[in-house]
């Protein structure tokens, strides 16, 4: 049975919780460094190899650990205190970035970079389920949707500033190694922030047996709304994403150089930031299913126009629009996954969600690079946008519960008590 939340809408309620404020700030710095590094890796790999396939392999290398470790990563997030899991993975991320800096400065063969990227991908495979399932311990249920909005907004602000800053550092110094060093410092800063949190809803290790590793899969299969939302997002970004090919567009098609690449990487984040700021000021969607399907349709159209564009301003506009539409998908999907999942399963279900996200981003980058190597970058991007439209139509037809889903303020009664106590929302 579902119960509608009847609280007055206060968009700033999550920021009154001290632990959430610190978490938001630490995660922002961490994502900022990661976004800077992504630009540097793509530019350096293409500059040194000239291979679109190498760009695709960058995504594949970071995605494979998500596939291989999806079950143990979810189990770890449900078995051990999630804050400590995040801290350990931050340390591993810092080590991977230092490895990239050493390879870059030493002018080692660029394919050695894949070893560090694999290590970073492994860290993210374990970190993401712990991060997403940790936030409900920081805010009460009635403001969780807004907390997701603030967290998404901070992520996208970092996605705006990070690529632009990464491109600027590359343009000024001419060395990607400085960007990798900044990312290592950002990861270590997030570790220090997590260490100082005073969570009033303390975590403890949970008894999760090994035969429960697959419980997340079984739960998702029984939830058509959750399964439909994460599947739609995965195929939309996998097919319609063009991020991995931006270095080719920047250098060979639009001819705007590394600074232009930075702005192109920043444009989706800027669009998502603007949308997140608007979403934070409004109550949860009342027709979330239809809104999600409509926005993913627009995402596919934007991908098609970007692929055909030869104008830098038009290309930026389409990337901006794609980011705005994707922001809605992120908020809807993440809210659904967390509020429809009991706490003892959140780590494993979040790991499944992370697998779908990784497939859409890293595997999507490999798909884009592979198709570009065979048929060219324009066909890769345009065909992906067309594929996105086909996927939206198929899921809308095959998944009526998602199409008909209403307010994001509807949650199961048995999940409400598993968020942080309501009195913590005013803690300072």
Wavefront OBJ file of the C-alpha trace (Angstrom):
o trace
v 0.000 0.000 0.000
v 1.291 3.445 -0.893
v 0.938 6.558 1.197
v 1.137 10.111 -0.172
v 3.443 12.365 1.797
v 1.506 15.383 3.094
v 4.333 17.634 4.165
v 4.604 21.236 3.038
v 7.142 21.722 0.314
v 10.346 23.321 1.586
v 13.104 23.106 -1.065
v 15.831 24.031 1.445
v 14.967 21.473 4.136
v 17.829 19.065 3.259
v 20.402 21.857 3.666
v 19.403 22.264 7.308
v 20.909 18.843 8.019
v 24.592 19.287 8.894
v 25.771 15.892 7.688
v 24.033 16.289 4.356
v 25.653 19.706 3.831
v 29.125 18.278 4.407
v 28.423 15.252 2.233
v 27.136 17.523 -0.539
v 30.288 19.662 -0.414
v 32.670 16.696 -0.338
v 30.938 14.877 -3.157
v 30.945 18.075 -5.233
v 34.735 18.405 -5.004
v 35.173 14.719 -5.797
v 32.970 14.885 -8.898
v 34.688 18.122 -9.974
v 38.044 16.354 -10.031
v 36.620 13.327 -11.824
v 35.082 15.497 -14.545
v 38.372 17.328 -15.045
v 40.164 14.011 -15.364
v 37.650 12.670 -17.891
v 38.417 15.540 -20.255
v 42.151 15.063 -19.821
v 42.017 11.297 -20.425
v 39.942 11.667 -23.594
v 42.130 14.419 -25.013
v 45.446 12.766 -24.170
v 44.335 9.350 -25.463
v 43.143 10.729 -28.807
v 46.100 13.118 -29.099
v 48.606 10.287 -28.596
v 46.826 7.521 -30.533
v 44.533 9.264 -33.052
v 42.182 6.308 -32.658
v 38.390 6.555 -32.109
v 38.485 2.946 -30.943
v 40.928 3.894 -28.181
v 38.372 6.422 -26.923
v 35.767 3.676 -26.853
v 38.151 1.391 -24.948
v 38.521 4.092 -22.280
v 34.822 3.693 -21.510
v 34.889 -0.094 -21.746
v 37.838 -0.347 -19.353
v 35.952 1.603 -16.694
v 32.694 -0.262 -17.303
v 33.928 -3.862 -17.071
v 34.657 -3.654 -13.310
v 31.049 -2.567 -12.764
v 29.884 -5.756 -14.474
v 32.377 -8.032 -12.755
v 31.863 -6.645 -9.253
v 28.160 -5.731 -9.315
v 27.196 -8.487 -6.849
v 30.064 -8.127 -4.341
v 29.806 -4.310 -4.518
v 26.126 -4.393 -3.609
v 26.779 -6.982 -0.909
v 29.557 -4.838 0.573
v 27.266 -1.794 0.705
v 24.649 -3.833 2.583
v 27.118 -5.693 4.815
v 29.575 -2.978 5.926
v 29.093 0.628 7.063
v 28.576 2.501 3.812
v 30.617 5.513 4.857
v 33.712 3.346 5.286
v 33.182 1.689 1.919
v 33.109 5.134 0.285
v 36.253 6.226 2.145
v 38.262 3.188 1.037
v 37.213 3.667 -2.586
v 38.205 7.347 -2.420
v 41.700 6.270 -1.439
v 41.847 3.827 -4.361
v 40.659 6.548 -6.753
v 43.441 8.842 -5.568
v 46.008 6.102 -6.215
v 44.633 5.517 -9.727
v 44.891 9.228 -10.551
v 48.459 9.373 -9.299
v 49.173 6.433 -11.587
v 47.774 8.343 -14.555
v 49.938 11.354 -13.656
v 53.064 9.177 -13.485
v 52.273 7.618 -16.890
v 51.558 11.007 -18.464
v 54.615 12.812 -17.126
v 56.879 9.833 -17.909
v 55.504 9.646 -21.470
v 54.943 5.920 -21.033
v 52.974 4.119 -23.701
v 49.393 5.478 -23.585
v 47.925 2.008 -23.269
v 49.414 1.792 -19.779
v 46.703 4.297 -18.877
v 44.158 1.500 -19.096
v 45.608 -0.119 -15.962
v 44.919 3.012 -13.905
v 41.507 3.445 -15.534
v 40.652 -0.144 -14.572
v 41.611 0.603 -10.969
v 39.486 3.758 -10.985
v 36.566 1.846 -12.494
v 36.836 -0.808 -9.791
v 36.750 1.867 -7.099
v 33.645 3.440 -8.628
v 31.990 0.005 -8.933
v 32.138 -0.347 -5.141
v 31.636 3.333 -4.358
v 28.443 4.078 -6.241
v 26.106 1.602 -4.477
v 27.429 2.749 -1.105
v 27.014 6.433 -1.990
v 23.471 6.217 -3.292
v 22.258 4.036 -0.413
v 24.041 6.225 2.167
v 22.047 9.420 1.521
v 18.803 8.094 3.106
v 20.744 7.974 6.401
v 21.370 11.715 6.175
v 17.872 13.120 5.559
v 14.302 12.166 6.525
v 11.994 10.599 3.983
v 9.759 13.625 3.508
v 12.640 15.700 2.093
v 14.501 12.904 0.304
v 13.287 13.862 -3.166
v 14.613 17.388 -2.595
v 17.884 15.962 -1.288
v 18.189 14.034 -4.549
v 17.589 17.291 -6.398
v 20.295 19.126 -4.452
v 22.726 16.230 -4.859
v 21.973 16.069 -8.583
v 22.369 19.829 -8.878
v 25.770 19.708 -7.165
v 26.819 16.878 -9.457
v 25.849 18.854 -12.531
v 27.478 22.040 -11.261
v 30.678 20.021 -10.989
v 29.949 18.660 -14.474
v 29.860 22.245 -15.745
v 32.921 23.551 -13.952
v 34.997 20.359 -14.133
v 35.255 19.936 -17.924
v 35.766 23.670 -18.442
v 38.482 23.699 -15.769
v 40.045 20.548 -17.190
v 40.138 22.053 -20.675
v 41.596 25.285 -19.275
v 44.365 23.472 -17.400
v 45.148 21.456 -20.518
v 45.230 24.581 -22.656
v 47.448 26.534 -20.246
v 49.892 23.820 -19.180
v 49.737 21.489 -22.152
v 50.135 18.590 -19.697
v 47.343 16.243 -18.617
v 49.411 15.143 -15.614
v 48.437 18.285 -13.678
v 44.762 17.431 -14.119
v 45.308 13.906 -12.798
v 47.064 15.313 -9.743
v 44.112 17.620 -9.032
v 41.736 14.635 -9.201
v 43.860 12.723 -6.680
v 43.654 15.672 -4.264
v 39.875 15.930 -4.771
v 39.356 12.241 -3.955
v 41.427 12.575 -0.799
v 39.426 15.653 0.249
v 36.163 13.696 -0.014
v 37.713 11.016 2.201
v 38.501 13.617 4.887
v 34.966 15.049 4.703
v 33.418 11.623 5.181
v 35.646 10.994 8.180
v 34.214 14.015 10.014
v 30.534 13.234 9.507
v 28.517 12.738 12.702
v 25.620 10.683 11.401
v 22.792 10.702 13.932
v 21.264 7.592 12.375
v 24.346 5.369 12.820
v 25.127 2.520 10.482
v 26.181 -0.902 11.639
v 27.420 -3.916 9.793
v 24.485 -5.987 8.566
v 24.340 -9.757 8.428
v 24.047 -10.443 4.708
v 24.747 -14.023 3.703
v 26.451 -14.891 0.433
v 23.269 -16.530 -0.898
v 21.668 -13.102 -0.712
v 23.961 -11.564 -3.347
v 21.289 -11.985 -6.007
v 18.484 -10.527 -3.891
v 18.833 -7.177 -5.639
v 18.193 -8.734 -9.042
v 15.149 -10.598 -7.755
v 13.733 -7.463 -6.172
v 14.207 -5.334 -9.302
v 12.507 -7.976 -11.471
v 9.448 -7.770 -9.207
v 9.323 -3.962 -9.483
v 8.299 -3.083 -13.073
v 8.440 0.665 -12.378
v 12.040 0.536 -11.136
v 13.098 -1.926 -13.839
v 11.482 0.180 -16.552
v 13.023 3.444 -15.333
v 16.598 2.180 -15.107
v 16.301 0.234 -18.386
v 14.983 3.291 -20.217
v 17.802 5.468 -18.893
v 20.424 2.852 -19.741
v 19.448 2.399 -23.389
v 18.785 6.102 -23.923
v 22.275 7.177 -22.852
v 23.958 4.052 -24.280
v 22.565 4.738 -27.734
v 22.028 8.503 -27.662
v 25.134 9.570 -25.774
v 27.901 11.275 -27.733
v 30.296 12.220 -24.932
v 33.011 9.732 -25.889
v 33.195 11.223 -29.389
v 33.455 14.851 -28.317
v 37.254 14.929 -28.785
v 36.690 13.982 -32.457
v 34.038 16.663 -32.899
v 36.246 19.237 -31.168
v 39.371 18.472 -33.193
v 38.204 17.246 -36.613
v 34.597 18.378 -37.179
v 34.006 21.639 -35.314
v 37.747 22.457 -35.004
v 37.532 24.220 -31.626
v 40.549 22.665 -29.859
v 40.881 21.593 -26.208
v 39.203 24.740 -24.888
v 36.182 24.054 -27.090
v 36.193 20.448 -25.915
v 36.022 21.675 -22.342
v 32.962 23.795 -23.106
v 31.312 20.973 -25.009
v 31.839 18.637 -22.067
v 30.492 21.326 -19.749
v 27.327 22.075 -21.750
v 25.323 18.979 -20.705
v 26.217 19.637 -17.088
v 25.137 23.267 -17.379
v 21.790 22.226 -18.823
v 21.329 19.642 -16.102
v 22.271 22.217 -13.452
v 19.658 24.675 -14.706
v 17.028 21.940 -14.715
v 18.031 20.716 -11.251
v 17.735 24.257 -9.879
v 14.223 24.461 -11.278
v 13.273 21.009 -9.980
v 14.484 21.877 -6.481
v 11.920 24.677 -6.284
v 8.932 22.515 -7.101
v 7.211 19.541 -5.453
v 7.687 15.974 -6.758
v 6.312 15.205 -10.210
v 2.659 14.161 -10.246
v 2.956 12.281 -13.565
v 6.509 11.034 -13.252
v 6.169 8.191 -15.749
v 4.946 10.314 -18.641
v 7.442 13.053 -17.788
v 10.295 10.551 -17.892
v 9.246 9.129 -21.258
v 8.800 12.586 -22.772
v 12.197 13.817 -21.619
v 14.040 10.765 -22.941
v 12.310 11.282 -26.296
v 13.642 14.841 -26.375
v 17.083 13.512 -25.435
v 17.109 11.322 -28.544
v 16.073 14.217 -30.791
v 18.831 16.420 -29.354
v 21.387 13.688 -30.092
v 20.301 13.531 -33.733
v 20.559 17.296 -34.214
v 23.980 17.393 -32.522
v 25.282 14.618 -34.748
v 24.306 16.509 -37.898
v 25.405 19.953 -36.708
v 28.445 21.759 -38.123
v 27.816 24.879 -36.035
v 29.568 25.162 -32.684
v 26.766 27.267 -31.086
v 24.078 24.820 -32.285
v 26.123 21.883 -31.039
v 26.471 23.529 -27.628
v 22.721 24.224 -27.562
v 21.889 20.573 -28.255
v 24.305 19.377 -25.568
v 22.727 21.885 -23.166
v 19.223 20.597 -23.990
v 20.310 16.984 -23.642
v 21.676 17.738 -20.176
v 18.430 19.413 -19.095
v 16.336 16.456 -20.197
v 18.728 13.911 -18.711
v 18.550 15.705 -15.344
v 14.851 14.867 -15.084
v 15.619 11.215 -15.768
v 18.290 11.157 -13.058
v 16.022 12.640 -10.379
v 13.091 10.374 -11.236
v 15.176 7.212 -11.473
v 17.242 7.781 -8.345
v 14.202 8.729 -6.247
v 12.271 5.679 -7.409
v 15.130 3.288 -6.677
v 15.702 4.564 -3.153
v 12.134 5.126 -1.929
v 10.775 1.860 -3.348
v 13.584 -0.272 -1.884
v 13.899 -1.415 1.773
v 17.170 -0.386 3.448
v 18.529 -3.938 3.786
v 18.390 -4.238 -0.020
v 19.408 -0.718 -1.011
v 23.072 -1.557 -1.521
v 22.362 -4.488 -3.819
v 19.612 -2.685 -5.727
v 21.835 0.393 -6.027
v 24.547 -1.856 -7.443
v 22.117 -2.993 -10.137
v 21.317 0.652 -10.831
v 25.044 1.418 -11.004
v 25.473 -1.396 -13.516
v 22.786 0.130 -15.716
v 24.342 3.597 -15.347
v 27.773 2.214 -16.178
v 26.366 0.436 -19.206
v 24.831 3.685 -20.408
v 27.998 5.731 -19.896
v 31.119 3.577 -20.223
v 29.680 0.830 -22.452
v 27.900 3.529 -24.422
v 31.264 5.180 -24.976
v 32.652 1.910 -26.324
v 29.624 1.461 -28.596
v 29.999 5.003 -29.921
v 33.727 4.558 -30.548
v 33.232 1.209 -32.275
v 30.490 2.477 -34.608
v 32.546 5.624 -35.293
v 35.562 3.492 -36.215
v 33.445 1.538 -38.704
v 31.097 4.169 -40.138
v 32.316 7.561 -38.880
v 31.338 9.721 -35.896
v 28.304 11.361 -37.517
v 26.577 8.070 -38.299
v 27.446 6.844 -34.798
v 25.732 9.776 -33.068
v 22.712 10.064 -35.390
v 21.947 6.333 -35.414
v 22.195 6.328 -31.628
v 19.604 9.080 -31.363
v 17.250 7.152 -33.640
v 17.798 4.052 -31.514
v 16.854 6.039 -28.405
v 13.498 6.979 -29.922
v 12.813 3.332 -30.746
v 13.641 2.259 -27.190
v 11.306 4.878 -25.694
v 8.419 3.663 -27.854
v 9.103 0.029 -26.953
v 9.287 0.611 -23.180
v 6.204 2.844 -23.184
v 4.291 0.013 -24.866
v 5.732 -2.906 -22.875
v 5.687 -1.287 -19.410
v 2.270 0.249 -18.634
v 3.045 0.607 -14.865
v 5.903 2.988 -15.659
v 3.834 4.904 -18.190
v 1.029 5.336 -15.651
v 3.174 6.024 -12.575
v 2.073 9.170 -10.769
v 3.614 11.172 -7.948
v 7.184 10.673 -6.717
v 5.752 11.441 -3.271
v 4.226 7.957 -3.137
v 6.268 5.431 -1.156
v 5.580 2.076 0.498
v 4.690 2.275 4.203
v 7.371 -0.274 5.159
v 10.146 1.925 3.715
v 9.294 5.202 5.472
v 10.784 4.278 8.854
v 14.131 3.286 7.305
v 15.210 6.842 6.466
v 16.946 9.189 8.887
v 14.587 10.322 11.687
v 12.516 13.358 10.778
v 13.894 15.415 13.660
v 17.334 15.332 12.020
v 16.181 17.522 9.156
v 16.647 20.619 11.296
v 19.995 19.620 12.757
v 22.851 22.065 12.472
l 1 2 3 4 5 6 7 8 9 10 11 12 13 14 15 16 17 18 19 20 21 22 23 24 25 26 27 28 29 30 31 32 33 34 35 36 37 38 39 40 41 42 43 44 45 46 47 48 49 50 51 52 53 54 55 56 57 58 59 60 61 62 63 64 65 66 67 68 69 70 71 72 73 74 75 76 77 78 79 80 81 82 83 84 85 86 87 88 89 90 91 92 93 94 95 96 97 98 99 100 101 102 103 104 105 106 107 108 109 110 111 112 113 114 115 116 117 118 119 120 121 122 123 124 125 126 127 128 129 130 131 132 133 134 135 136 137 138 139 140 141 142 143 144 145 146 147 148 149 150 151 152 153 154 155 156 157 158 159 160 161 162 163 164 165 166 167 168 169 170 171 172 173 174 175 176 177 178 179 180 181 182 183 184 185 186 187 188 189 190 191 192 193 194 195 196 197 198 199 200 201 202 203 204 205 206 207 208 209 210 211 212 213 214 215 216 217 218 219 220 221 222 223 224 225 226 227 228 229 230 231 232 233 234 235 236 237 238 239 240 241 242 243 244 245 246 247 248 249 250 251 252 253 254 255 256 257 258 259 260 261 262 263 264 265 266 267 268 269 270 271 272 273 274 275 276 277 278 279 280 281 282 283 284 285 286 287 288 289 290 291 292 293 294 295 296 297 298 299 300 301 302 303 304 305 306 307 308 309 310 311 312 313 314 315 316 317 318 319 320 321 322 323 324 325 326 327 328 329 330 331 332 333 334 335 336 337 338 339 340 341 342 343 344 345 346 347 348 349 350 351 352 353 354 355 356 357 358 359 360 361 362 363 364 365 366 367 368 369 370 371 372 373 374 375 376 377 378 379 380 381 382 383 384 385 386 387 388 389 390 391 392 393 394 395 396 397 398 399 400 401 402 403 404 405 406 407 408 409 410 411 412 413 414 415 416 417 418 419 420 421 422 423 424 425 426 427 428
